């Protein structure tokens, strides 16, 4: 029987088990043999990372042809207007091509959100706001690049769901079986 693990990856942790530079990796948190990350979260991002020993499941989650929805909470610099949200909903032109359309909505900062370590920089003269954004592809740093392309740089990025799986009830740095 295959095994699937839901992990709340903290900021600063690599989405791999080894690193030659003594940075934090999955092995600092998960001691389960033969499971591998299905997709990645960059070192600066937090949230749901799925690990499995099932190669077919890993492909269904990570490969763009399956269009698995990945949902993020994104803290951005500034306050996106309707035009910026419409751009995200229609797809954004990036250096590696146009993105698929995203589902996006402005949301309030969640009351369940944990503090980030290190904290996000605060600029008194520039407001920040939150978006819930869902995509069906997974290019390198895609959500960050999409937000920047419409004029709202990403300050904090938290993946809260992948397909049917959710981050709900999983504290940062902890995991549970799916």
trRosetta pair geometry for C-beta under 8 A, 3 or more apart (Angstrom, degrees):
i j d omega theta_ij theta_ji phi_ij phi_ji
2 52 6.4 24 167 -173 114 102
2 53 5.6 -164 -150 72 79 85
2 54 3.7 25 -149 -60 151 113
2 57 6.7 144 144 1 157 138
3 32 7.2 -138 128 169 147 135
3 35 6.1 -79 93 -86 111 116
3 52 6.5 175 91 -144 55 59
3 53 5.2 44 45 15 89 111
3 54 7.7 172 43 -23 42 92
3 177 6.9 -75 -161 -130 87 105
4 50 6.5 -14 -169 -169 96 101
4 51 7.3 155 -157 83 47 49
4 52 4.6 -9 -104 -98 72 101
4 54 7.0 -33 -68 18 92 119
4 57 6.7 -87 -88 139 118 158
4 177 6.9 96 77 -164 60 67
4 178 4.0 -36 103 31 110 127
5 30 6.8 105 140 -136 161 137
5 32 6.4 155 -53 44 151 160
5 35 5.9 47 10 178 124 160
5 50 7.1 149 78 -160 54 50
5 51 4.3 -12 58 61 106 99
5 52 7.1 -172 19 -71 71 51
5 175 5.2 20 177 173 107 130
5 176 7.3 165 -153 86 68 26
5 177 6.1 -52 -101 -103 63 49
5 178 6.8 -141 -89 -18 11 88
6 48 6.3 -32 -163 -145 93 94
6 49 7.9 140 -160 72 45 45
6 50 6.1 -22 -101 -104 61 71
6 165 5.7 -165 -99 -175 124 126
6 167 7.5 -170 171 -106 117 44
6 170 6.0 -127 121 -67 107 160
6 175 6.2 166 85 -155 47 77
6 176 5.7 -13 58 61 97 75
6 177 7.7 80 14 171 82 8
6 178 5.3 106 -29 -74 102 87
7 26 7.3 38 151 -135 172 100
7 29 6.8 108 -154 118 125 133
7 30 6.3 -58 -97 -60 140 131
7 48 7.4 124 71 -151 49 43
7 49 4.7 -32 70 66 101 93
7 50 7.6 173 22 -88 81 22
7 51 6.2 37 -7 -5 122 111
7 170 7.4 -171 -153 169 17 142
7 174 7.6 -163 -143 106 62 30
7 175 4.0 -25 -97 -96 74 111
8 46 7.5 15 175 172 77 88
8 47 6.4 -46 -146 -146 68 27
8 48 6.6 -27 -100 -81 58 49
8 49 7.8 158 -100 19 11 82
8 167 5.9 92 -100 -152 98 100
8 170 4.3 168 -35 123 116 104
8 171 6.2 -162 54 101 152 24
8 172 5.0 -112 125 -106 118 37
8 173 6.6 -36 85 9 93 29
8 174 6.0 17 36 54 109 64
8 175 7.1 -164 12 -79 66 58
9 13 5.3 -142 -170 74 90 124
9 15 6.7 -17 -121 -90 160 83
9 26 7.9 -50 -109 -94 105 83
9 41 5.4 158 67 62 151 142
9 45 7.5 43 95 105 121 76
9 46 6.0 -166 92 -151 74 46
9 47 6.3 -14 48 58 85 32
9 48 7.6 -32 11 71 90 2
9 49 4.6 55 -30 -10 122 126
9 172 7.9 -29 101 -149 17 75
10 13 5.2 86 65 -10 77 121
10 24 7.8 -35 74 127 110 151
10 46 6.1 -14 -150 -124 27 99
10 117 7.4 -15 -174 56 120 97
10 172 4.7 80 -86 178 90 109
10 173 5.1 10 -35 -61 120 84
11 43 7.9 63 -174 154 54 58
11 44 6.6 4 -150 -161 89 38
11 45 7.4 -154 -109 105 69 9
11 46 5.0 -42 -57 -67 73 105
11 116 5.5 54 -10 -160 148 101
11 117 6.6 174 57 67 117 54
11 118 7.6 -110 107 30 139 53
12 23 7.7 -140 170 -173 78 100
12 24 5.8 57 127 42 90 130
12 43 6.1 20 -136 175 24 88
12 44 7.7 41 -65 -98 46 39
12 117 7.8 -61 3 100 134 76
13 24 4.5 -71 -108 115 71 112
13 25 6.7 135 -168 -116 80 14
13 26 7.1 101 165 -67 114 50
13 28 7.1 -131 -129 54 112 123
13 29 7.2 11 -146 -12 152 133
13 43 7.0 -175 68 -139 25 67
14 19 5.6 118 30 -66 158 134
14 23 5.7 85 -23 106 118 119
14 24 6.7 161 8 91 77 58
14 25 4.8 -27 60 -107 103 72
14 26 7.3 -88 90 -20 70 74
14 43 5.6 -20 -87 -93 62 95
15 26 6.8 45 -155 -48 32 113
15 37 4.9 97 170 -129 97 173
15 39 7.9 -61 174 116 151 55
15 40 4.3 152 82 -145 155 76
15 41 5.2 139 -67 42 131 65
15 42 7.6 -60 -6 -83 119 16
15 43 7.9 -127 -10 -70 80 55
15 49 6.0 -162 -126 -132 103 143
16 19 6.7 120 84 -60 110 87
16 25 5.8 -55 86 -148 63 111
16 26 6.4 -147 103 5 15 109
16 37 6.9 -88 -84 7 48 132
17 25 5.6 99 -160 149 20 126
17 26 4.9 -58 -88 64 61 106
17 27 4.6 82 -162 -46 77 101
17 30 8.0 -88 -106 72 97 103
18 25 6.2 80 -67 -164 9 173
18 27 6.9 43 -70 -11 53 138
19 22 7.0 -130 102 -11 103 12
19 23 4.9 -64 124 49 159 89
19 25 5.1 -178 -7 -61 110 124
23 43 7.5 -32 163 -128 144 134
24 28 5.2 -64 -154 20 80 156
25 28 5.8 124 60 -5 56 95
26 29 6.0 -78 -163 49 46 98
26 30 5.2 -27 168 35 89 114
26 37 6.9 -154 -62 -53 154 111
26 49 7.8 -122 -100 112 116 149
26 51 7.3 124 -159 -81 146 143
27 30 6.9 -75 -105 62 28 69
27 31 7.4 67 -156 -87 64 65
29 173 5.7 -141 -119 -162 126 67
29 174 7.7 -138 -168 -89 113 23
29 175 6.9 111 145 -17 108 114
30 35 7.3 -82 150 72 136 126
30 51 6.8 97 174 27 170 167
30 175 5.9 28 -92 8 105 155
32 35 5.1 15 105 11 112 127
32 51 7.5 128 71 114 128 137
34 53 4.8 43 128 -116 96 120
35 51 4.3 70 150 150 115 109
35 52 6.0 -132 -148 146 90 2
35 53 5.1 -73 -93 -54 63 81
36 51 6.2 178 84 -152 16 83
36 52 7.0 -40 56 64 64 52
36 53 7.3 102 10 -97 78 46
36 58 6.5 18 83 -112 103 145
37 40 6.1 74 130 -90 138 59
37 49 5.8 -39 -134 177 106 112
37 50 7.3 109 -155 78 57 49
37 51 5.4 -45 -88 -96 47 80
38 50 4.6 -32 48 91 113 101
38 51 6.8 177 -3 -105 81 24
38 52 5.5 24 -41 19 121 108
38 57 6.7 -66 -98 123 149 81
38 58 4.2 -142 -106 -132 95 65
38 61 3.9 49 150 73 127 140
38 62 5.1 -141 178 -40 67 103
38 162 7.9 141 96 148 112 158
39 49 7.5 -149 83 -142 89 72
39 50 7.1 51 37 46 103 93
39 61 5.6 -106 -18 130 111 100
39 62 4.1 -172 -64 -103 74 86
39 70 7.6 -168 174 -90 166 141
39 138 5.7 -81 -140 -170 116 167
39 162 7.3 -176 38 -126 149 146
40 49 7.9 3 -145 -128 28 110
40 138 7.7 134 43 162 74 125
41 45 4.4 -123 177 89 97 119
41 46 7.4 146 160 -55 144 2
41 47 6.6 -180 -122 61 156 82
41 49 5.5 -103 0 -80 120 106
41 159 6.0 -121 -101 1 125 132
42 45 5.0 86 56 5 74 107
42 140 7.7 83 -71 -164 119 70
42 141 5.8 25 -37 -83 152 83
42 144 7.9 -41 33 -9 147 138
44 157 7.1 63 115 38 88 110
45 157 4.4 -48 -119 91 93 109
45 158 7.2 172 -172 -86 78 30
45 159 6.7 51 160 -18 122 95
46 116 7.0 -132 -36 -115 150 104
46 156 7.5 -13 18 -174 116 90
46 157 7.0 153 28 90 71 57
46 158 4.8 -22 78 -108 98 78
46 159 7.5 -165 97 20 46 69
46 172 6.9 -32 -163 -118 121 112
47 72 7.4 172 41 -124 169 74
47 73 7.9 157 -82 32 143 91
47 157 7.7 -93 3 131 126 64
47 158 4.2 126 -57 -172 123 64
47 159 3.6 169 102 51 134 63
47 160 6.0 -77 -150 -62 133 43
47 167 5.6 -67 -159 -88 85 146
48 159 4.7 -106 46 109 82 99
48 160 6.4 85 -6 -157 119 10
48 161 6.5 65 25 -84 160 16
48 162 5.8 -155 118 -10 128 100
48 165 6.6 159 -173 120 140 105
48 166 7.2 -111 -82 -174 150 23
48 167 4.4 -120 -57 -72 104 93
48 170 7.6 96 -97 63 80 141
49 159 7.5 96 -59 66 58 135
50 61 5.8 -112 72 -155 139 164
50 162 5.7 -108 -20 64 126 150
50 165 6.1 100 -85 72 123 163
50 178 7.4 22 -136 -54 101 139
51 175 7.9 -12 27 -146 120 146
52 57 5.0 -75 133 89 167 125
52 58 5.4 -156 67 -64 113 86
52 61 7.8 133 10 6 134 142
54 57 3.9 49 98 17 118 114
54 58 6.4 170 91 -18 61 84
55 58 5.4 -52 -145 34 32 117
55 59 6.5 33 156 -19 65 103
56 59 5.8 -53 -151 35 32 111
56 60 6.5 32 151 -19 65 105
57 60 5.6 -54 -147 36 35 112
57 61 6.4 29 156 -16 66 106
58 61 6.1 -61 -152 38 28 107
58 62 6.0 -4 164 5 66 119
59 62 6.3 -70 -129 51 25 92
59 63 4.9 6 -174 -9 71 124
59 66 7.3 122 134 -24 70 139
60 63 7.1 -30 -91 37 15 98
60 66 4.8 166 -152 -145 56 168
60 68 6.5 101 147 -58 67 127
61 66 7.5 -33 -41 82 12 144
61 68 5.3 -44 -137 30 43 174
61 162 6.2 37 -151 161 108 131
61 163 6.9 -97 -114 -9 82 129
62 68 7.8 -2 -30 34 18 136
62 138 6.7 -85 -156 51 58 153
63 66 5.4 82 79 3 88 103
64 67 7.0 38 178 -72 52 53
64 136 7.6 95 -153 133 72 70
64 137 4.5 21 -127 -130 111 84
64 138 6.5 -149 -77 25 85 77
67 100 7.9 -157 -125 -176 101 177
67 136 4.1 9 -160 176 79 123
67 137 7.5 -31 -114 -64 61 63
68 136 6.8 154 65 -147 27 71
68 162 6.3 26 149 -179 119 84
68 163 4.9 -50 -160 -58 100 105
69 134 5.3 5 -171 -179 106 114
69 135 7.4 153 -148 80 59 28
69 136 5.5 -37 -90 -90 58 80
69 161 7.5 3 113 112 96 103
69 162 7.5 168 91 -155 55 39
69 163 6.0 126 51 -83 76 45
70 134 6.8 164 79 -152 39 64
70 135 5.7 -21 59 63 91 79
70 136 7.5 158 13 -95 77 29
70 138 6.4 73 1 -86 152 102
70 159 6.1 -39 -180 -142 100 115
70 161 7.3 175 -153 93 39 60
70 162 5.3 -3 -109 -109 76 75
71 132 6.7 3 -175 -178 102 91
71 133 7.2 164 -152 86 57 39
71 134 4.3 -21 -98 -97 79 93
71 159 7.1 114 79 -160 47 65
71 160 5.4 -55 103 64 96 90
71 161 4.2 16 43 53 114 99
71 162 7.7 -150 21 -68 72 36
72 132 7.3 167 84 -155 47 48
72 133 5.1 -19 62 64 96 88
72 134 7.3 170 17 -82 68 43
72 135 7.8 6 3 8 111 97
72 143 5.4 5 41 -123 165 165
72 157 5.9 -17 -170 -165 129 84
72 158 6.4 142 -160 75 73 45
72 159 5.2 -45 -97 -99 80 54
72 160 6.6 143 -120 8 24 84
73 107 7.3 -81 -130 67 92 136
73 110 6.6 -56 -126 -11 158 122
73 113 7.6 -132 117 -96 160 122
73 130 6.2 -13 -173 -166 91 111
73 131 7.5 158 -158 81 45 47
73 132 6.0 -25 -100 -100 63 69
73 156 7.9 -14 111 112 88 96
73 157 7.7 159 82 -154 55 38
73 158 4.5 -9 56 62 98 104
73 160 5.6 67 -17 -32 96 124
74 130 6.8 145 77 -157 48 58
74 131 4.6 -17 61 60 103 95
74 132 7.7 166 17 -92 82 20
74 133 5.4 7 -2 10 129 121
74 143 6.2 -146 -88 162 134 123
74 147 6.2 -162 166 -73 145 146
74 154 5.7 -70 -164 -126 105 102
74 156 7.3 164 -156 86 40 59
74 157 5.5 3 -112 -109 77 73
74 158 7.7 -161 -71 29 41 67
75 109 7.6 33 -99 -106 106 98
75 120 6.5 -33 97 -123 149 170
75 128 5.7 26 177 164 94 126
75 129 7.5 173 -150 90 58 26
75 130 5.5 -31 -97 -96 62 75
75 154 7.2 95 74 -164 56 63
75 155 4.5 -64 107 68 100 102
75 156 3.9 29 35 44 119 98
75 157 7.7 -124 29 -58 72 43
76 80 6.5 36 82 -33 150 107
76 128 6.4 171 86 -158 39 80
76 129 6.0 -20 60 64 87 74
76 130 7.5 153 15 -101 77 23
76 131 6.2 28 -7 -3 120 112
76 147 5.4 -144 -107 -170 123 132
76 152 4.1 32 170 156 136 109
76 153 6.6 147 -156 79 78 36
76 154 5.8 -49 -101 -100 74 46
76 155 6.4 160 -117 5 17 90
77 123 7.6 33 -136 33 112 127
77 126 5.7 4 -168 148 98 129
77 128 5.7 -48 -109 -104 41 86
77 152 6.2 -179 64 -164 61 62
77 153 4.7 8 27 60 118 89
77 154 7.9 -89 -1 -32 83 6
77 155 5.7 114 -49 -47 80 109
78 126 6.6 -49 -67 -175 63 98
78 127 6.6 73 -128 74 24 78
78 128 7.2 16 14 -111 26 44
78 129 7.0 -55 102 16 40 103
78 151 7.0 -51 70 131 165 86
78 152 4.9 -122 63 -118 116 88
78 153 7.9 94 8 30 107 69
79 127 5.7 6 -40 92 103 125
79 129 4.8 89 -111 -22 67 141
80 84 4.0 -119 -157 85 96 136
80 85 5.7 113 139 -50 122 82
80 106 6.6 -164 66 -82 101 108
80 129 6.7 -133 13 74 78 134
80 131 6.7 25 23 -71 142 124
80 150 7.0 37 -127 120 115 122
80 151 7.9 139 -108 78 80 91
80 152 5.1 -49 -71 -49 97 159
81 84 5.4 101 51 9 62 99
81 85 7.3 -125 105 0 34 92
82 85 5.7 -58 -148 41 34 110
82 86 6.1 38 153 -24 67 107
83 86 5.6 -53 -147 35 30 114
83 87 6.6 36 152 -23 62 100
84 87 5.6 -48 -153 29 34 114
84 88 6.8 32 150 -16 63 102
84 150 4.4 118 -151 158 89 122
84 151 6.3 -102 -108 50 125 103
84 152 6.2 76 -176 -14 151 124
85 88 5.7 -53 -153 36 36 111
85 89 6.3 35 149 -19 67 107
85 104 5.4 -158 -151 102 84 118
85 105 7.6 54 -148 -107 132 30
85 106 7.0 -77 -82 -35 137 91
85 131 7.9 -175 -106 -126 95 123
86 89 5.5 -55 -145 38 33 113
86 90 6.2 24 157 -15 66 111
87 90 6.0 -66 -148 41 27 105
87 92 6.0 62 152 -92 95 90
87 149 7.8 -148 142 111 132 96
87 150 4.7 160 83 -109 139 122
88 92 6.3 -10 -106 -45 49 115
88 102 4.8 -53 163 58 88 121
88 104 4.5 19 108 -1 134 157
88 133 6.8 -79 174 -127 140 116
88 146 6.1 86 -122 161 92 117
88 147 7.8 18 -94 -88 126 56
88 150 6.1 -65 -52 -26 88 159
89 101 5.6 15 169 -165 46 102
89 102 6.2 -96 -96 68 35 66
89 103 7.2 44 -116 -113 82 31
89 104 5.9 -123 -65 32 79 101
90 101 5.7 -41 -142 -109 13 99
91 98 5.0 46 153 170 122 101
91 99 5.0 -172 -152 77 75 67
91 100 6.0 -87 -102 174 106 11
91 101 4.9 -66 -48 -72 82 57
91 102 7.6 138 -85 -8 45 74
92 98 7.0 171 84 -150 28 64
92 99 5.0 15 46 25 76 117
92 102 8.0 -4 -8 -3 102 117
92 145 7.9 171 105 120 134 82
92 146 4.7 141 37 -136 151 82
92 149 4.8 118 175 92 131 144
92 150 6.4 -92 -112 -45 131 99
93 97 7.6 -89 -145 169 62 26
93 98 5.2 -34 -96 -94 62 76
93 99 8.0 -137 -70 4 18 76
93 149 7.1 -177 69 -171 57 142
94 97 6.5 0 64 62 82 36
94 98 7.3 147 20 -101 71 23
94 99 6.3 61 -4 -39 115 96
94 139 7.5 161 79 99 157 159
94 142 7.7 -99 -41 -135 168 71
94 145 5.3 55 -124 140 130 129
94 146 7.1 -64 -63 -78 120 63
94 149 6.2 -97 -88 -68 77 149
96 139 6.3 172 79 -154 140 144
99 102 7.0 5 127 -39 129 99
99 135 7.1 -56 179 -137 122 123
99 137 6.8 -155 -153 49 81 131
99 139 7.4 -115 -105 13 96 132
99 142 6.7 123 -112 -167 128 112
99 146 6.0 -17 -7 -94 164 117
100 135 6.8 124 69 -160 102 83
100 136 5.5 -58 90 56 152 97
100 137 5.4 133 12 -11 118 116
102 133 5.5 -1 169 -167 133 93
102 134 6.3 153 -169 72 78 48
102 135 5.1 -36 -110 -84 96 78
102 146 6.8 85 -26 175 150 160
103 133 7.1 156 83 -155 57 43
103 134 4.2 -2 54 52 105 107
104 131 5.7 -9 -163 -176 99 118
104 132 7.0 165 -147 84 48 54
104 133 4.7 4 -105 -108 90 79
104 134 7.5 -159 -67 23 53 65
105 131 6.9 153 78 -157 36 70
105 132 5.3 -5 57 53 88 98
106 129 6.4 -21 -147 157 104 128
106 130 7.2 108 -165 83 60 59
106 131 6.0 -49 -102 -101 47 69
107 110 7.6 12 135 -56 123 78
107 130 5.1 -65 75 108 80 107
107 131 6.6 113 18 -139 88 19
107 132 4.8 55 -16 -20 137 102
108 130 6.6 40 150 51 11 129
109 113 6.4 -80 172 18 87 146
109 130 5.2 152 -80 -28 58 143
110 113 4.5 116 76 -36 95 100
110 130 7.7 -172 -16 -178 72 166
113 158 7.6 -161 -129 -9 105 170
114 171 7.4 96 -65 -154 148 74
114 172 5.5 -123 70 -15 161 124
115 119 6.7 -36 -179 -98 100 88
116 119 5.8 122 76 -117 85 37
116 120 5.8 65 53 -32 138 83
116 156 6.1 -140 -45 -123 156 128
119 122 7.7 -27 140 -23 117 98
120 128 8.0 88 131 -120 138 176
120 155 4.9 69 -162 159 129 110
120 156 5.1 -69 -81 -51 136 114
121 155 7.2 -127 49 -146 76 110
123 126 4.2 20 93 37 124 102
128 155 5.9 -31 -136 10 138 153
131 147 7.5 -180 36 -105 146 117
132 160 7.9 -47 -136 33 96 140
133 143 6.0 137 96 -138 138 113
133 146 7.7 165 -179 91 152 138
133 147 7.9 -116 -40 -67 166 103
134 161 8.0 -19 -110 71 106 108
135 138 7.3 141 106 -75 118 54
135 142 6.5 -162 128 116 174 134
135 143 6.7 -144 -9 -76 138 90
135 146 7.9 179 -77 -18 137 160
137 142 6.8 176 97 -124 92 169
138 142 6.5 -149 -157 5 29 139
139 142 4.0 107 61 -74 86 112
139 145 7.7 -56 99 41 117 138
141 144 4.6 -47 178 47 91 120
141 145 5.5 94 116 -26 90 101
142 145 5.8 -63 -145 40 28 107
142 146 6.1 29 159 -22 67 107
143 146 5.7 -52 -144 34 31 113
143 147 6.4 29 158 -17 64 105
143 154 6.8 86 122 -84 87 152
143 157 6.0 134 94 -137 131 132
144 147 6.1 -59 -151 37 27 107
144 148 6.3 23 155 -15 64 111
144 153 7.9 17 -166 -160 79 63
144 154 4.4 -101 -122 28 73 143
144 157 6.4 -73 -66 -53 91 149
145 148 5.7 -56 -144 41 32 111
145 149 6.1 38 155 -28 65 107
146 149 5.7 -55 -148 31 28 115
146 150 6.9 8 159 -3 62 105
147 150 6.4 -70 -155 44 30 96
147 152 5.0 -80 179 86 88 85
147 153 6.5 103 118 -137 105 15
147 154 4.7 102 66 -54 148 91
148 151 7.6 66 -175 -61 33 10
148 152 7.3 -119 -88 69 29 40
148 153 5.1 38 -99 -100 84 65
148 154 6.9 -69 -45 -3 86 84
154 157 5.5 17 175 -56 133 106
158 167 7.7 -45 161 -17 101 175
159 162 6.9 24 164 -52 123 92
159 167 7.2 144 107 -52 63 128
160 166 6.7 -2 156 -153 74 76
160 167 4.8 -95 -148 17 54 124
160 168 8.0 55 -175 -44 91 70
161 165 6.5 163 -154 90 66 53
161 166 4.8 -20 -101 -104 93 68
161 167 6.7 -106 -63 -5 54 83
162 165 5.2 -4 62 61 81 104
165 178 6.1 -50 -110 -125 122 124
167 170 5.6 -108 -171 48 59 109
169 176 7.8 -20 111 9 103 150
170 174 5.8 -156 -171 87 75 94
170 175 6.8 25 -154 -115 123 30
170 176 6.0 -131 -101 8 107 106
171 174 4.6 49 63 20 84 127
